[in-house]
Amino acid sequence: MSTGTQQKRSQGHYASLKKYYEEHPEMRSQHAREGVTPERKIAQKTIGRMVFSRPEVQAKSLASRLKNPVMKKGVENHSAKVWNLRDPSGVTHSFRNLREFVRNNEPLFETGDAVWVRKGRHDYCRAHSGLSKLSPGYAHPSLSWKGWTWNTVYERRFNDGDCLLGRDSAPVILSEKPPK
């Protein structure tokens, strides 16, 4: 972060404190008696950022996150969503957490599509990337990926669960029970 950006941020903090003190003049005198100045408040915020950047604080934070099941890999992960996909053979898969599904069902994909590669903080593979773009929540969803399609609500409600593309209907496989 450049010093110009830091100065703009501190000026922004200073301006907000100045506005607060204009609206609440009694607080300015109380803070002055206690020795709290706008400059000191800004310095405290900066020191707080510096404290978190220390390795021992980051290690403690990581250890506490790893104890929490919501932060771990699996179906309880806080980012996990419910997925309803139909594979190329027409079998419908309903599950929670796409990454976990791809990890546990590698034989469903072509060789090389389920090879995980570390990029930055996350693991990626072609199967995960392709299937994630099928979700209607994606900005520009794809209609299919290598024969995999999204099992739509319309198929489940109005077409008795049969594929709108005319593929043979097959049983629904629940990898994990999706929450209601």
C-alpha positions in Angstrom: 0.0 0.0 0.0 1.5 3.3 -1.0 1.9 6.1 1.5 -0.5 8.3 -0.6 -3.2 5.7 0.0 -2.5 5.6 3.7 -2.6 9.4 3.9 -6.0 9.5 2.2 -7.3 6.8 4.6 -6.0 8.7 7.6 -7.5 12.0 6.2 -10.8 10.2 5.8 -10.7 9.0 9.4 -9.7 12.4 10.5 -12.5 14.0 8.6 -15.1 11.6 10.0 -13.8 12.2 13.6 -13.8 16.0 13.0 -17.4 15.8 11.8 -18.3 13.7 14.8 -16.7 16.2 17.1 -18.6 19.1 15.4 -21.9 17.2 16.1 -20.9 16.2 19.6 -18.7 19.0 21.1 -19.0 17.5 24.7 -17.3 14.4 23.5 -14.3 16.3 22.2 -13.7 17.9 25.7 -14.2 14.5 27.4 -11.8 12.8 25.0 -9.3 15.7 25.5 -9.5 15.2 29.3 -8.8 11.5 28.8 -6.0 12.2 26.4 -7.7 10.8 23.3 -7.0 12.9 20.2 -8.1 12.2 16.6 -4.4 11.5 15.7 -4.2 9.0 18.5 -7.4 7.2 17.4 -6.0 6.9 13.9 -2.7 5.6 15.3 -4.6 3.0 17.3 -6.3 1.7 14.1 -3.0 1.5 12.3 -1.4 -0.3 15.3 -4.3 -2.8 15.3 -3.6 -3.6 11.6 0.1 -4.0 12.5 -0.6 -6.3 15.4 -2.7 -8.7 13.2 0.1 -8.8 10.6 2.5 -10.4 13.2 3.1 -14.1 12.5 2.2 -15.3 16.0 -1.2 -13.5 15.8 -1.9 -15.0 12.4 -0.9 -18.5 13.6 -3.3 -18.2 16.5 -6.1 -17.0 14.2 -5.4 -19.9 11.8 -5.4 -22.4 14.7 -8.8 -21.2 15.9 -10.3 -21.3 12.3 -9.1 -24.9 11.8 -10.9 -26.0 15.0 -14.2 -24.6 13.6 -16.0 -27.3 11.4 -17.6 -24.5 9.3 -14.2 -23.5 8.1 -13.0 -27.0 7.2 -13.3 -28.9 3.9 -16.6 -30.8 3.7 -20.3 -30.5 3.6 -20.4 -28.3 6.7 -18.2 -25.6 5.0 -19.7 -22.1 5.2 -19.4 -21.7 1.4 -21.1 -25.0 0.5 -24.2 -24.8 -1.6 -26.8 -27.3 -2.6 -26.3 -28.7 -6.2 -28.6 -30.6 -8.5 -26.7 -31.9 -11.5 -27.5 -34.5 -14.2 -24.5 -36.4 -15.5 -24.1 -37.4 -19.2 -25.8 -40.8 -18.6 -28.9 -39.1 -17.2 -28.3 -39.8 -13.5 -29.3 -36.9 -11.2 -26.9 -36.1 -8.4 -28.1 -33.9 -5.5 -25.5 -32.9 -3.0 -24.0 -30.2 -0.9 -20.5 -28.8 -1.6 -19.3 -29.2 -5.2 -15.6 -29.5 -4.2 -16.3 -32.5 -1.9 -18.5 -34.1 -4.6 -15.7 -33.9 -7.2 -13.1 -35.2 -4.7 -15.3 -38.2 -3.8 -16.6 -39.1 -7.3 -13.5 -38.9 -9.5 -14.5 -41.9 -11.6 -17.5 -40.0 -12.9 -15.1 -37.6 -14.8 -12.7 -38.1 -17.6 -9.1 -38.7 -16.8 -7.3 -35.4 -16.1 -10.5 -33.5 -15.3 -10.4 -34.3 -11.6 -6.7 -33.5 -11.0 -6.5 -30.8 -8.3 -4.0 -28.0 -8.7 -3.1 -25.4 -6.0 -3.6 -21.8 -7.2 -3.2 -19.2 -4.5 -5.2 -20.2 -1.4 -7.5 -22.6 -3.2 -7.4 -25.9 -5.1 -8.9 -26.1 -8.6 -9.6 -28.8 -11.1 -11.2 -28.8 -14.6 -14.3 -30.7 -13.3 -14.9 -28.2 -10.5 -14.5 -25.2 -12.8 -16.7 -26.6 -15.5 -19.5 -27.8 -13.2 -19.5 -24.5 -11.2 -20.4 -22.6 -14.3 -23.6 -24.6 -14.6 -25.2 -23.0 -11.6 -28.0 -20.5 -12.3 -26.4 -18.3 -9.7 -23.3 -17.9 -11.8 -23.0 -14.5 -13.7 -23.1 -16.1 -17.1 -24.1 -19.8 -16.6 -23.3 -22.4 -19.2 -26.0 -24.8 -20.4 -23.8 -27.9 -20.2 -20.2 -29.1 -19.6 -19.1 -32.3 -21.2 -22.7 -33.6 -21.0 -23.3 -32.5 -17.4 -26.3 -30.2 -17.0 -28.1 -28.4 -14.2 -31.2 -30.4 -13.0 -33.7 -27.5 -13.1 -36.7 -26.9 -10.9 -38.9 -27.1 -14.0 -37.8 -30.7 -14.6 -38.5 -31.7 -11.1 -41.9 -30.0 -10.8 -43.5 -30.0 -14.2 -41.8 -32.8 -16.2 -42.0 -35.4 -13.4 -38.3 -35.3 -13.0 -37.6 -36.3 -16.6 -34.9 -34.6 -18.6 -36.0 -31.7 -20.7 -33.3 -32.7 -23.2 -35.0 -36.1 -23.8 -32.3 -38.2 -22.2 -33.3 -41.4 -20.4 -34.4 -40.8 -16.9 -32.4 -42.4 -14.2 -32.7 -42.6 -10.4 -31.7 -39.7 -8.3 -28.5 -40.2 -6.3 -28.2 -38.2 -3.1 -24.5 -38.0 -2.1 -25.3 -36.2 1.1 -28.7 -35.2 2.2 -29.2 -31.5 1.1 -30.6 -29.3 3.9 -34.1 -27.9 3.5 
